[in-house]
Amino acid sequence: MGAVVTAVIAIAAVVLGWITIEMACKPCLDSGRRAMDRALDPNYDPDEPTAAGAAANEPLLADLSAASAAALAKTI
């Protein structure tokens, strides 16, 4: 009977550990699952422009004129 109790406790510990990891790492796991779903989707075309892709292709510092650089330096 002791072996059955030990097995039930071990299984419960594994289940609680899994739930804890899922809750603690939810943002990272969700983004990874989205990436895997997108990569495995046969209808996904990585060359197709999207709204998120267009924003990602924009330069981080689009306007590097002297006036904007001075304003940026002044705010820092």
Distance bins in CASP14 RR format, pairs under 12 A and 6 or more apart:
PFRMAT RR
TARGET T0000
AUTHOR 0000-0000-0000
RMODE 2
METHOD distances of the structure
MODEL  1
1 7 0 0 0 0 0 1 0 0 0 0 0
1 8 0 0 0 0 0 1 0 0 0 0 0
2 8 0 0 0 0 1 0 0 0 0 0 0
2 9 0 0 0 0 1 0 0 0 0 0 0
2 10 0 0 0 0 0 1 0 0 0 0 0
3 9 0 0 0 0 0 1 0 0 0 0 0
3 10 0 0 0 0 0 1 0 0 0 0 0
4 10 0 0 0 0 0 1 0 0 0 0 0
4 11 0 0 0 0 0 1 0 0 0 0 0
5 11 0 0 0 0 0 1 0 0 0 0 0
5 12 0 0 0 0 0 1 0 0 0 0 0
6 12 0 0 0 0 0 1 0 0 0 0 0
6 13 0 0 0 0 0 1 0 0 0 0 0
7 13 0 0 0 0 0 1 0 0 0 0 0
7 14 0 0 0 0 0 1 0 0 0 0 0
8 14 0 0 0 0 0 1 0 0 0 0 0
8 15 0 0 0 0 0 1 0 0 0 0 0
9 15 0 0 0 0 0 1 0 0 0 0 0
9 16 0 0 0 0 0 1 0 0 0 0 0
10 16 0 0 0 0 0 1 0 0 0 0 0
10 17 0 0 0 0 0 1 0 0 0 0 0
11 17 0 0 0 0 0 1 0 0 0 0 0
11 18 0 0 0 0 0 1 0 0 0 0 0
12 18 0 0 0 0 0 1 0 0 0 0 0
12 19 0 0 0 0 0 1 0 0 0 0 0
13 19 0 0 0 0 0 1 0 0 0 0 0
13 20 0 0 0 0 0 1 0 0 0 0 0
14 20 0 0 0 0 0 1 0 0 0 0 0
14 21 0 0 0 0 0 1 0 0 0 0 0
15 21 0 0 0 0 0 1 0 0 0 0 0
15 22 0 0 0 0 0 1 0 0 0 0 0
16 22 0 0 0 0 0 1 0 0 0 0 0
16 23 0 0 0 0 0 1 0 0 0 0 0
17 23 0 0 0 0 1 0 0 0 0 0 0
17 24 0 0 0 0 1 0 0 0 0 0 0
17 25 0 0 0 0 0 1 0 0 0 0 0
18 24 0 0 0 0 0 1 0 0 0 0 0
18 25 0 0 0 0 0 1 0 0 0 0 0
18 29 0 0 0 0 0 1 0 0 0 0 0
19 25 0 0 0 0 0 1 0 0 0 0 0
19 26 0 0 0 0 0 1 0 0 0 0 0
20 26 0 0 0 0 0 1 0 0 0 0 0
21 28 0 0 0 0 0 1 0 0 0 0 0
21 29 0 0 0 0 1 0 0 0 0 0 0
22 28 0 0 0 0 0 1 0 0 0 0 0
22 29 1 0 0 1 0 0 0 0 0 0 0
22 30 0 0 0 0 0 1 0 0 0 0 0
22 33 0 0 0 0 0 1 0 0 0 0 0
23 29 0 0 0 0 1 0 0 0 0 0 0
23 30 0 0 0 0 0 1 0 0 0 0 0
25 31 0 0 0 0 0 1 0 0 0 0 0
25 32 0 0 0 0 0 1 0 0 0 0 0
25 33 0 0 0 0 0 1 0 0 0 0 0
26 32 0 0 0 0 0 1 0 0 0 0 0
26 33 0 0 0 0 0 1 0 0 0 0 0
27 33 0 0 0 0 0 1 0 0 0 0 0
27 34 0 0 0 0 0 1 0 0 0 0 0
28 34 0 0 0 0 0 1 0 0 0 0 0
28 35 0 0 0 0 0 1 0 0 0 0 0
29 35 0 0 0 0 0 1 0 0 0 0 0
29 36 0 0 0 0 0 1 0 0 0 0 0
30 36 0 0 0 0 0 1 0 0 0 0 0
30 37 0 0 0 0 0 1 0 0 0 0 0
31 37 0 0 0 0 0 1 0 0 0 0 0
31 38 0 0 0 0 0 1 0 0 0 0 0
32 38 0 0 0 0 1 0 0 0 0 0 0
32 39 0 0 0 0 1 0 0 0 0 0 0
32 40 0 0 0 0 0 1 0 0 0 0 0
33 39 0 0 0 0 0 1 0 0 0 0 0
33 40 0 0 0 0 0 1 0 0 0 0 0
34 40 0 0 0 0 0 1 0 0 0 0 0
34 41 0 0 0 0 0 1 0 0 0 0 0
34 44 0 0 0 0 0 1 0 0 0 0 0
34 52 0 0 0 0 0 1 0 0 0 0 0
35 41 0 0 0 0 0 1 0 0 0 0 0
35 44 0 0 0 0 0 1 0 0 0 0 0
35 46 0 0 0 0 0 1 0 0 0 0 0
36 44 0 0 0 0 0 1 0 0 0 0 0
37 43 0 0 0 0 0 1 0 0 0 0 0
37 44 0 0 0 0 1 0 0 0 0 0 0
38 44 1 0 1 0 0 0 0 0 0 0 0
38 45 0 0 0 0 0 1 0 0 0 0 0
38 46 0 0 0 0 1 0 0 0 0 0 0
38 48 0 0 0 0 0 1 0 0 0 0 0
38 50 0 0 0 0 0 1 0 0 0 0 0
38 52 0 0 0 0 0 1 0 0 0 0 0
39 45 0 0 0 0 0 1 0 0 0 0 0
39 46 0 0 0 0 1 0 0 0 0 0 0
41 48 0 0 0 0 0 1 0 0 0 0 0
44 50 0 0 0 0 0 1 0 0 0 0 0
46 53 0 0 0 0 0 1 0 0 0 0 0
47 53 0 0 0 0 0 1 0 0 0 0 0
48 54 0 0 0 0 0 1 0 0 0 0 0
49 55 0 0 0 0 0 1 0 0 0 0 0
49 56 0 0 0 0 0 1 0 0 0 0 0
49 57 0 0 0 0 1 0 0 0 0 0 0
50 56 0 0 0 0 1 0 0 0 0 0 0
50 57 0 0 0 0 0 1 0 0 0 0 0
51 57 0 0 0 0 0 1 0 0 0 0 0
51 58 0 0 0 0 0 1 0 0 0 0 0
52 58 0 0 0 0 0 1 0 0 0 0 0
55 62 0 0 0 0 0 1 0 0 0 0 0
61 68 0 0 0 0 1 0 0 0 0 0 0
61 69 0 0 0 0 1 0 0 0 0 0 0
61 72 0 0 0 0 1 0 0 0 0 0 0
62 68 0 0 0 0 1 0 0 0 0 0 0
63 69 0 0 0 0 1 0 0 0 0 0 0
63 70 0 0 0 0 0 1 0 0 0 0 0
63 71 0 0 0 0 1 0 0 0 0 0 0
63 72 0 0 0 0 1 0 0 0 0 0 0
64 70 0 0 0 0 0 1 0 0 0 0 0
64 71 0 0 0 0 0 1 0 0 0 0 0
64 72 0 0 0 0 1 0 0 0 0 0 0
65 71 0 0 0 0 1 0 0 0 0 0 0
65 72 0 0 0 0 0 1 0 0 0 0 0
66 72 0 0 0 0 0 1 0 0 0 0 0
66 73 0 0 0 0 0 1 0 0 0 0 0
67 73 0 0 0 0 0 1 0 0 0 0 0
67 74 0 0 0 0 0 1 0 0 0 0 0
68 74 0 0 0 0 0 1 0 0 0 0 0
68 75 0 0 0 0 0 1 0 0 0 0 0
69 75 0 0 0 0 0 1 0 0 0 0 0
69 76 0 0 0 0 0 1 0 0 0 0 0
70 76 0 0 0 0 0 1 0 0 0 0 0
END
